[in-house]
Amino acid sequence: MIVYQDQVLFIVRQFAGYSLGQADIFRKAMSKKIVEVMQKEKINFINGAKKLGYTEETANSIFSLIETLCRLCF
């Protein structure tokens, strides 16, 4: 279960290869619910995860967990 924004930063860095700067952009878009940026970040997240050897289905599943946290908590 994802509870804190810090956990999201860790996930996007480890799972999709984001840099600290990219992860912060992701965090800001998530916390402010900026839909356009989050749509772009979903593509970036999935592509990054695929580069690191994860399947697109797994990446979509993890991103879905992040989206749920965004809707419920922030």
C-alpha atoms as one frame of an Amber mdcrd trajectory, in Angstrom:
protein
   0.000   0.000   0.000   1.304   3.421  -0.941   0.632   6.006   1.757   3.129
   8.853   1.411   4.367  11.021  -1.445   7.902   9.961  -0.559   6.987   6.390
  -1.412   5.838   7.507  -4.851   9.162   9.281  -5.397  10.984   6.070  -4.512
   8.753   3.955  -6.769   9.135   6.140  -9.859  12.895   6.302  -9.369  13.406
   2.578  -8.806  10.707   1.157 -11.028  10.829   3.552 -13.987  14.321   5.039
 -13.772  13.302   8.629 -13.033  15.925  11.128 -11.908  15.303  13.183  -8.757
  14.156  16.110 -10.888  11.793  13.996 -12.962  10.384  12.390  -9.820   9.714
  15.823  -8.339   7.794  16.879 -11.466   5.765  13.685 -11.125   5.122  14.408
  -7.424   4.001  17.984  -8.080   1.620  16.924 -10.839   0.236  14.185  -8.625
  -0.251  16.381  -5.559  -1.861  19.218  -7.537  -3.870  16.780  -9.685  -2.637
  18.243 -12.975  -4.255  15.784 -15.380  -2.343  16.797 -18.527   1.035  16.311
 -16.866  -0.026  13.022 -15.290  -1.106  11.708 -18.699   2.378  12.496 -20.055
   3.983  11.008 -16.961   2.045   7.783 -17.419   3.675   7.340 -20.816   7.104
   8.212 -19.368   6.551   5.845 -16.440   5.547   2.914 -18.638   8.397   3.498
 -21.095  10.909   3.786 -18.252   9.653   0.608 -16.620   9.849  -1.268 -19.927
  13.468  -0.115 -20.378  14.223  -1.623 -16.980  12.707  -4.946 -18.009   9.179
  -4.751 -16.608   6.161  -5.614 -18.724   3.699  -2.973 -19.819   0.976  -4.750
 -17.835   3.022  -4.561 -14.633   3.837  -0.901 -15.253   0.158  -0.103 -15.831
  -0.745  -1.927 -12.637   1.771   0.031 -10.546   0.743   3.322 -12.140  -2.871
   2.494 -11.342  -1.936   2.158  -7.664  -0.293   5.575  -7.790  -3.373   7.097
  -9.469  -5.594   5.631  -6.758  -3.437   7.218  -4.081  -3.615  10.528  -5.927
  -7.407  10.461  -6.031  -7.826   9.400  -2.422  -5.160  11.289  -0.544  -4.057
  14.482  -2.203
